[in-house]
Amino acid sequence: MTERSAIICAAINGARRTSADHPALPVTPDGILREARACYKAGAAMLHLHVRDGDGRHSLDGGLYAEALAALEELDMVIQITTEAAGRYAPEAQAECLARLTPAQASVSVREIARDAAVASRLYRDAAAAGTEIQHILYDDADLQQLTAWQAAGIVPSGRLNLLFVLGRYQPAELARAQDVPGRLRDRPADSLWSVCAFGQSEAACAAMAFALGGHVRVGFENNLHLPDGRIAPDNAALVANAAALAHAIGVRPATPAEARAILSRNADQEL
């Protein structure tokens, strides 16, 4: 029997936390590259990229993204940019960021872009034309219902959906629970590609559940600072290494960047 491979994506900083939350949380291009290198060596095939401005605030500035992407070129990782609003940006700015950069991979929060239906339609149309693979961020079942309705209406292109199920949240603070993973998957399209990310110390348990159910995972300081035993992780790579060990323990192999690209491809007939 062929061993299944699963993508481990490293979310090393996010939009809200700073080095005050953890000294190893990167906010500069050099810091992002350093953490990305370590996560790659620990088993991450993919990097979920946020950039910060000169004041350390979350940014969708194309120039800052270009600087970070240039620094990351030495790594053979799949790079996924975020279009997260984080309370700072309107849908128009999110769509403009994506249109300017035309990345291979990007994440879009369904509930954020749904604030402007016209912009959402344009964003998805332009992304499809540019060949950008969108991972749709889903915080609850209503987000999934919105996404599938958009696809039925032709706003989101037909074909396999790439879904990220978020377990827990920042505000109001809610820690993830591994037992919630099966329920979140209940109404997903059968052919969808899916991953989970989880807030808090149960990140590892949620990752193990995702691996066991055939999914992929996103781990890192964006959502969690703790190892499974409650200790603060020394860096993002420790969280990635833990996820890789959990995968191996149940017979799942962390995907290589080449395997991750094949899994993520819209035209992939099957996962590796």
N, C-alpha and C positions, 0 to 999 in steps of 0.2 A: 504493500500500500504506500502510495506517495505521501510524504510528509507535507502537510499544508503549510504555506508561508503566510504570515500576517504582518501588516505594516505597523511599525511603532513610529509614531510622529512625536517629536519633541516640541513642546510649547514652552519656551524657555523664559519668557518674560511677561507677555500679556500687555494689557492696556493700563492696568491700575497699580500694580505693585511696583515698588522701587527698591533700590539698594538698602533703604532703611528697613525694609521687610526681611531682606536677606542680602548679605554682602556679595554673594555670587550671582545675584540676579543682574543680567547684562542690560545696559541701556545705550551703549555706544557701539558703533560698527566693530571695533576691535574686540569688545567684550562679547558681542553676539557671535563673532567668528570663533573666539576661544571656547565658548560654551558649545557651539555647534560641533566643533572638532571633537570635543570630549563625548558628546552625545552620539555622534557617528561611530566612534570607537566602541561605545557601550552597546550599540545595536540599533540605533535609530536610523531608518532609511530616509526619513522626511523631517523637515523643519517647518514649523508654523511660525511665520515671521511677523513680528510687530516692530515698528521703529519709533523712536522718541525724538522730540525736538531738543533745542539747546537747554530748555528748562526741565528736561526729563519727562515731558508730557507725551501721551499717546499722540501719534501723528499719522496722517494719510498723505503727507507731502511726497510727491513723486520724486523730487530730488533726493530726499532722505532715503527713500526706498532704493533708488538707483545706487546710492553710495553703499548701502548695506548689501545689496545684491552683488555689486562688484567685489566686495570683500569676501563674499561667500563662493565666488566662482571656483576657487581652488578645491572645493569639496564636491565629491560626487554624491550629493544628496538631492532629493526632490525638495524644491523650495515652494512653499505655499504662502502667499501674502494674505493678510487679513484686510477686510474692508470694514472692520468693526467701527461703529459710530462711537461707542463708549460715552454717550451723552455729550459729545463734542461736535459731531458732524451730522448734517442733514443727508437724506438719501441722494440728493444731487451731487454732493461732494464724494460720497461713496462710489457712485457710478463714474464720476470724473476720474477718480483714482484708478479704477479698473481700466477705463478706456485709454488712459494715458500710458499705463504700464504694459497692457496686454500680456500678462504673465501666463505661464503654462498652467499654474494652479492658483486658485484663490478661494477663500471662504467668504460666505455671505450669510448673515443672520436673516432668516426669513421675517421675523417680527420687526426688525429694524427697517428693512427695505420695503416692507408692506405699508409703511407710513405714507408712501407716495406710489400709488399703483402705476402711474404713467412712467415714473422713473424706473420702477421695478421691471416693467416690460422692456424698456430700452436697455437696461443693464443686461438682462438675460439675452436679448437679441444680439447686442454688441459682443458679449462674451462668446456666444456661439460662433459668430462670424470670425472672431479672433482666434478661435481654437482654445479658449481658456476653459479648463475643467473646473466647474464650480462645486465646492462642497457646501451643502446647505445645512446651516446650523439650526438645530431644533431644540427649543427649551421645553416644549410640552406638546401634547397631542394636537392642540389647536394649530401650532405651527406646521405640523405635518399635514393636517387637513387643508391649510392654506396652500401649501406647496403642491399637493396633488390636485387641488382645484385649479391652480395656475397651469399645471401641466395639461390637464384636461381641456383648458381653454386655449392652449397653444402659446401661452405667455412664456412658460418654461419649455424648452425643446423636448420632444419625445425621446424616449430611450431610457437607459438605466440612470437612476438617480444616485448621487453620492451624498450620503447622509451622515451628519454628526449629531448623535444624541447626547445632549448635555444633562448630566445628573447633578442635581443641586444647583446652587446659584450664590452670587455675591450678596445681593440685596433683594428681599430680606435674606439674611444668612441662612443657608440650608445645606447641610452636608449630604453627600451622595450615599446611597445604600445599594449594595450589589444586588439585593433581591428585587430591586426595581427594574433591572435591565430587561428581563423577559417581557414585562408589561409594556415597556416603551417600544419594543419591537413588534408588538401584536398587529398593528395596522400598517406596517411598512409594506411597500410593494415587494413582492416576492423576489424580484430580480435586482433589487437595489444593493448597492455597495454601502456598507455601514461601519461606523466607528463609534466609540464612546469616549467621552472625557468626563472626569468626575471631580467634584469639589471635596477637598478634605482628605483625611487620613485613609479613608476607604478606597482611595484611588486604585490601589493595588488589587483589592478584592473585586472591584468593578472591572478592572482590566482582565483578571483571570476569568471572570464570568463571560466577558466579551470573547476572549480567545476560545473558550469552551463552546460557545454558541456559533462560532464561525465568523466573528467580526474582527475588527482592527481597533487600535487604541491610540489615544493621544495622552501623553503624560508630561508633567513638568511644572515649573513654578507658576505658570499662569493660573493654575487651579489648585495646586497643592504644594506644600513645603515639607511634608512629613513622610518619613519612611513608615512601613506598616506597623512597626513596634512603637510608634509615637515620637521617636527622635526626629529632630530637624535634619533633613538631608543635607549633606555637605555641598551638593551642587545638583544641577539637573541630570548629569550623567548617572548619578546614583539611582535616581528614579527610573531612568531608562534601563539601566542594568538590572534593576529589580523586575521590571516588566519583561525583559528578555528571559530572565531566569524562570519566571512564571510560565512563559510560553513554552520553553524547553521542557518544563516539568510535565506538561500535558501533551507533549508530542507535536507542538507547533513551532515552526522555525521562524525567527525574525527575518522578514524579507530583506533582501539586498536592495539598493537603490534601483538596479535594473529590474528586479522583480516588482518593486513598488510601482515603477512607471508602467509596466505591463498590466498590473492589477487596476491601476487608475485610468487606463486608456478607455475612452468611450467605446472603442471598437473591440475591446477585449471580449473574447467569447467565453472565457472561463478564467478563474483565478488559478494562480500557480500553486 
